[in-house]
Amino acid sequence: MNFNDLIGTIGVGIILIAYFLNMFSFIANNGKLFYLLNIIGASIACFASYLIDYIPFVLLEATWAIVSVIGLIKNYKINP
């Protein structure tokens, strides 16, 4: 496994952990931890996609991260 694969695996792994924790009700899908895990995971996966020059996934992961940032901001406005 090379560096790019390792970085991508970590990023996608964090996103999948967030999804798993949400699906089994360990964390709320509108909670700060869910958003933070998605922001971190998507940002890392976006970077890995950039490293391998695969623009479709750069766009996908960047969008995922941005939407999660927006969700986190909205969450902070509702629950300061």
FILUM-55979 format. One record per residue: residue number from 1; x, y, z of N, C-alpha, C, O, CB in turn. Coordinates in steps of 0.001 Angstrom, whole numbers, plus 500000, padded with zeros to 6 digits. Glycine has a CB too. Example, Ala and Ser with C-alpha at 12.3 -4.5 7.8 and 13.67 -1.06 7.14 Angstrom:
BEGIN
<pt 1, <513190, 494310, 507800>, <512300, 495500, 507800>, <513200, 496700, 507800>, <514236, 496681, 508465>, <511308, 495527, 509046>>;
<pt 2, <512850, 497750, 507080>, <513670, 498940, 507140>, <512900, 500030, 507870>, <513409, 501138, 508039>, <514084, 499402, 505725>>;
END
This chain:
BEGIN
<pt 1, <500856, 498828, 500000>, <500000, 500000, 500000>, <500903, 501237, 500000>, <501768, 501393, 500862>, <499025, 499997, 501234>>;
<pt 2, <500683, 502108, 499016>, <501504, 503313, 498962>, <500875, 504437, 499788>, <499802, 504276, 500369>, <501694, 503765, 497505>>;
<pt 3, <501564, 505571, 499827>, <501133, 506715, 500635>, <499732, 507185, 500248>, <498897, 507428, 501118>, <502126, 507869, 500488>>;
<pt 4, <499475, 507312, 498953>, <498162, 507784, 498495>, <497044, 506852, 498944>, <495986, 507304, 499381>, <498147, 507914, 496971>>;
<pt 5, <497283, 505554, 498833>, <496291, 504570, 499269>, <496048, 504662, 500767>, <494908, 504582, 501224>, <496740, 503158, 498898>>;
<pt 6, <497108, 504827, 501518>, <496987, 504919, 502978>, <496169, 506140, 503381>, <495268, 506039, 504213>, <498377, 504979, 503631>>;
<pt 7, <496480, 507287, 502794>, <495743, 508514, 503108>, <494265, 508353, 502726>, <493382, 508703, 503509>, <496368, 509733, 502367>>;
<pt 8, <494000, 507835, 501547>, <492619, 507623, 501105>, <491862, 506662, 502002>, <490692, 506881, 502316>, <492602, 507107, 499690>>;
<pt 9, <492526, 505607, 502407>, <491895, 504616, 503286>, <491540, 505226, 504637>, <490470, 504955, 505182>, <492821, 503407, 503484>>;
<pt 10, <492414, 506031, 505166>, <492140, 506695, 506446>, <490933, 507623, 506309>, <490033, 507605, 507149>, <493381, 507493, 506929>>;
<pt 11, <490918, 508432, 505249>, <489809, 509362, 505050>, <488477, 508663, 504890>, <487499, 509016, 505547>, <490067, 510218, 503851>>;
<pt 12, <488439, 507676, 504020>, <487203, 506936, 503796>, <486818, 506157, 505054>, <485635, 506026, 505369>, <487352, 505982, 502593>>;
<pt 13, <487803, 505647, 505761>, <487532, 504930, 507008>, <486844, 505806, 508039>, <485935, 505353, 508735>, <488819, 504387, 507585>>;
<pt 14, <487272, 507061, 508143>, <486648, 507988, 509095>, <485199, 508264, 508695>, <484313, 508308, 509548>, <487446, 509315, 509171>>;
<pt 15, <484963, 508448, 507403>, <483590, 508659, 506930>, <482731, 507435, 507253>, <481596, 507578, 507707>, <483572, 508946, 505401>>;
<pt 16, <483263, 506239, 507023>, <482503, 505017, 507295>, <482258, 504821, 508788>, <481205, 504320, 509182>, <483235, 503807, 506731>>;
<pt 17, <483211, 505208, 509611>, <483011, 505140, 511068>, <481861, 506051, 511476>, <481010, 505661, 512276>, <484309, 505538, 511827>>;
<pt 18, <481833, 507284, 510918>, <480739, 508208, 511224>, <479402, 507599, 510817>, <478425, 507669, 511563>, <480952, 509560, 510511>>;
<pt 19, <479367, 507005, 509631>, <478138, 506390, 509134>, <477715, 505221, 510038>, <476544, 505113, 510402>, <478332, 505903, 507678>>;
<pt 20, <478652, 504361, 510394>, <478372, 503215, 511263>, <477837, 503686, 512618>, <476824, 503180, 513101>, <479646, 502358, 511460>>;
<pt 21, <478523, 504658, 513226>, <478100, 505161, 514535>, <476700, 505763, 514464>, <475910, 505622, 515398>, <479096, 506207, 515056>>;
<pt 22, <476401, 506425, 513370>, <475077, 506996, 513187>, <474024, 505915, 512980>, <472958, 505964, 513594>, <475078, 507953, 512011>>;
<pt 23, <474308, 504954, 512133>, <473326, 503908, 511817>, <472939, 503084, 513044>, <471807, 502610, 513145>, <473877, 502986, 510739>>;
<pt 24, <473874, 502916, 513971>, <473589, 502136, 515172>, <473298, 503024, 516375>, <473368, 502588, 517524>, <474753, 501215, 515485>>;
<pt 25, <472968, 504291, 516082>, <472506, 505264, 517085>, <473518, 505545, 518199>, <473131, 505864, 519323>, <471230, 504772, 517703>>;
<pt 26, <474802, 505431, 517892>, <475814, 505825, 518870>, <476038, 507336, 518837>, <476426, 507936, 519839>, <477137, 505084, 518603>>;
<pt 27, <475789, 507943, 517676>, <475850, 509394, 517533>, <474661, 509842, 516680>, <474139, 509081, 515866>, <477212, 509846, 516892>>;
<pt 28, <474251, 511084, 516884>, <473126, 511633, 516121>, <473598, 512109, 514755>, <474730, 512569, 514603>, <472458, 512793, 516889>>;
<pt 29, <472722, 511994, 513767>, <473101, 512427, 512424>, <473125, 513945, 512283>, <473559, 514454, 511250>, <472150, 511840, 511407>>;
<pt 30, <472681, 514659, 513270>, <472771, 516115, 513251>, <473624, 516632, 514409>, <473527, 517798, 514793>, <471374, 516732, 513311>>;
<pt 31, <474457, 515753, 514956>, <475321, 516128, 516067>, <476679, 516629, 515598>, <477102, 516371, 514472>, <475505, 514957, 516996>>;
<pt 32, <477340, 517342, 516476>, <478644, 517923, 516144>, <479685, 516863, 515786>, <480472, 517063, 514861>, <479149, 518756, 517307>>;
<pt 33, <479698, 515751, 516500>, <480680, 514704, 516227>, <480486, 514117, 514831>, <481461, 513867, 514122>, <480584, 513598, 517281>>;
<pt 34, <479249, 513900, 514439>, <478966, 513369, 513104>, <479509, 514312, 512028>, <480163, 513875, 511081>, <477446, 513157, 512915>>;
<pt 35, <479233, 515605, 512182>, <479729, 516580, 511214>, <481249, 516646, 511212>, <481870, 516700, 510150>, <479153, 517954, 511510>>;
<pt 36, <481846, 516642, 512388>, <483310, 516722, 512469>, <483984, 515518, 511823>, <484965, 515670, 511095>, <483751, 516835, 513923>>;
<pt 37, <483467, 514336, 512083>, <484037, 513140, 511461>, <483922, 513199, 509944>, <484847, 512815, 509229>, <483344, 511882, 511990>>;
<pt 38, <482789, 513679, 509460>, <482608, 513801, 508017>, <483527, 514862, 507414>, <484066, 514662, 506326>, <481159, 514132, 507701>>;
<pt 39, <483710, 515970, 508097>, <484609, 517016, 507606>, <486042, 516490, 507530>, <486721, 516663, 506518>, <484541, 518264, 508518>>;
<pt 40, <486488, 515858, 508591>, <487861, 515342, 508633>, <488052, 514244, 507589>, <489001, 514281, 506806>, <488198, 514803, 510044>>;
<pt 41, <487145, 513267, 507583>, <487263, 512149, 506643>, <487195, 512591, 505194>, <488003, 512157, 504374>, <486181, 511138, 506906>>;
<pt 42, <486237, 513452, 504871>, <486084, 513906, 503492>, <487270, 514758, 503059>, <487698, 514679, 501907>, <484785, 514694, 503333>>;
<pt 43, <487802, 515568, 503961>, <488957, 516394, 503619>, <490189, 515533, 503336>, <490937, 515799, 502395>, <489254, 517384, 504751>>;
<pt 44, <490392, 514518, 504141>, <491519, 513613, 503920>, <491332, 512837, 502615>, <492272, 512697, 501832>, <491672, 512637, 505108>>;
<pt 45, <490122, 512336, 502386>, <489844, 511607, 501141>, <489980, 512530, 499926>, <490434, 512099, 498865>, <488427, 510989, 501182>>;
<pt 46, <489591, 513780, 500079>, <489739, 514762, 499003>, <491215, 514959, 498672>, <491597, 514996, 497502>, <489091, 516110, 499398>>;
<pt 47, <492028, 515083, 499693>, <493469, 515240, 499492>, <494056, 514018, 498782>, <494871, 514156, 497870>, <494177, 515463, 500842>>;
<pt 48, <493641, 512834, 499202>, <494131, 511613, 498563>, <493716, 511562, 497094>, <494496, 511141, 496241>, <493609, 510372, 499304>>;
<pt 49, <492498, 511988, 496802>, <492032, 512016, 495414>, <492833, 513024, 494597>, <493131, 512790, 493426>, <490532, 512357, 495354>>;
<pt 50, <493171, 514125, 495213>, <494016, 515129, 494554>, <495397, 514545, 494244>, <495952, 514775, 493169>, <494154, 516394, 495443>>;
<pt 51, <495940, 513793, 495193>, <497269, 513203, 495004>, <497314, 512255, 493812>, <498332, 512165, 493125>, <497695, 512462, 496260>>;
<pt 52, <496220, 511554, 493566>, <496191, 510634, 492424>, <495583, 511288, 491187>, <495390, 510641, 490158>, <495405, 509375, 492781>>;
<pt 53, <495283, 512592, 491305>, <494778, 513381, 490187>, <493477, 512814, 489635>, <493312, 512669, 488424>, <495818, 513450, 489084>>;
<pt 54, <492551, 512495, 490545>, <491244, 511984, 490139>, <490185, 513022, 490517>, <489614, 512983, 491606>, <490940, 510593, 490809>>;
<pt 55, <489943, 513933, 489604>, <489123, 515113, 489845>, <487673, 514789, 490238>, <487127, 515487, 491092>, <489125, 515975, 488618>>;
<pt 56, <487022, 513769, 489661>, <485644, 513504, 490098>, <485530, 513278, 491603>, <484579, 513749, 492226>, <485099, 512297, 489370>>;
<pt 57, <486477, 512571, 492187>, <486415, 512333, 493624>, <486921, 513522, 494428>, <486527, 513693, 495582>, <487214, 511102, 493979>>;
<pt 58, <487774, 514338, 493852>, <488141, 515598, 494508>, <486873, 516429, 494686>, <486614, 516951, 495770>, <489221, 516388, 493675>>;
<pt 59, <486090, 516548, 493624>, <484841, 517318, 493691>, <483846, 516689, 494663>, <483216, 517397, 495449>, <484210, 517427, 492302>>;
<pt 60, <483701, 515371, 494613>, <482774, 514683, 495509>, <483150, 514902, 496971>, <482312, 515298, 497781>, <482744, 513188, 495195>>;
<pt 61, <484393, 514646, 497296>, <484822, 514748, 498699>, <484854, 516192, 499173>, <484551, 516463, 500335>, <486201, 514118, 498880>>;
<pt 62, <485215, 517128, 498293>, <485197, 518540, 498671>, <483768, 518989, 498960>, <483519, 519723, 499916>, <485819, 519411, 497558>>;
<pt 63, <482834, 518539, 498125>, <481422, 518873, 498349>, <480938, 518279, 499660>, <480235, 518937, 500427>, <480548, 518368, 497184>>;
<pt 64, <481317, 517031, 499915>, <480930, 516353, 501163>, <481454, 517148, 502369>, <480728, 517352, 503341>, <481482, 514885, 501193>>;
<pt 65, <482686, 517585, 502303>, <483275, 518348, 503398>, <482579, 519701, 503577>, <482287, 520108, 504702>, <484769, 518556, 503150>>;
<pt 66, <482317, 520390, 502472>, <481676, 521707, 502544>, <480258, 521601, 503111>, <479862, 522404, 503956>, <481638, 522361, 501151>>;
<pt 67, <479508, 520619, 502650>, <478149, 520422, 503170>, <478196, 520107, 504662>, <477340, 520566, 505419>, <477427, 519284, 502405>>;
<pt 68, <479180, 519334, 505088>, <479321, 519016, 506510>, <479698, 520250, 507321>, <479234, 520411, 508450>, <480369, 517923, 506708>>;
<pt 69, <480527, 521115, 506764>, <480869, 522377, 507446>, <479607, 523218, 507613>, <479374, 523785, 508681>, <481957, 523173, 506647>>;
<pt 70, <478803, 523300, 506573>, <477544, 524052, 506649>, <476623, 523451, 507709>, <476002, 524181, 508481>, <476835, 524067, 505274>>;
<pt 71, <476537, 522127, 507747>, <475733, 521460, 508770>, <476239, 521743, 510170>, <475447, 521954, 511089>, <475717, 519971, 508531>>;
<pt 72, <477555, 521749, 510340>, <478134, 522039, 511654>, <477833, 523474, 512067>, <477495, 523726, 513223>, <479654, 521798, 511642>>;
<pt 73, <477952, 524409, 511141>, <477649, 525814, 511449>, <476186, 525972, 511847>, <475872, 526653, 512823>, <477971, 526719, 510238>>;
<pt 74, <475297, 525343, 511090>, <473875, 525410, 511426>, <473615, 524790, 512794>, <472789, 525292, 513556>, <473033, 524701, 510353>>;
<pt 75, <474317, 523698, 513111>, <474159, 523048, 514403>, <474590, 523974, 515530>, <473928, 524043, 516565>, <474960, 521750, 514450>>;
<pt 76, <475698, 524688, 515337>, <476172, 525619, 516359>, <475199, 526781, 516550>, <475058, 527280, 517666>, <477556, 526152, 515988>>;
<pt 77, <474534, 527215, 515501>, <473563, 528305, 515624>, <472340, 527846, 516407>, <471757, 528623, 517163>, <473143, 528816, 514235>>;
<pt 78, <471951, 526591, 516229>, <470776, 526052, 516926>, <471129, 525666, 518366>, <470366, 525941, 519293>, <470213, 524825, 516169>>;
<pt 79, <472296, 525025, 518546>, <472736, 524532, 519866>, <474087, 525119, 520229>, <475094, 524418, 520127>, <472811, 522988, 519881>>;
<pt 80, <474151, 526365, 520645>, <475472, 526986, 520926>, <476212, 526370, 522095>, <477317, 526802, 522423>, <475298, 528450, 521196>>;
END
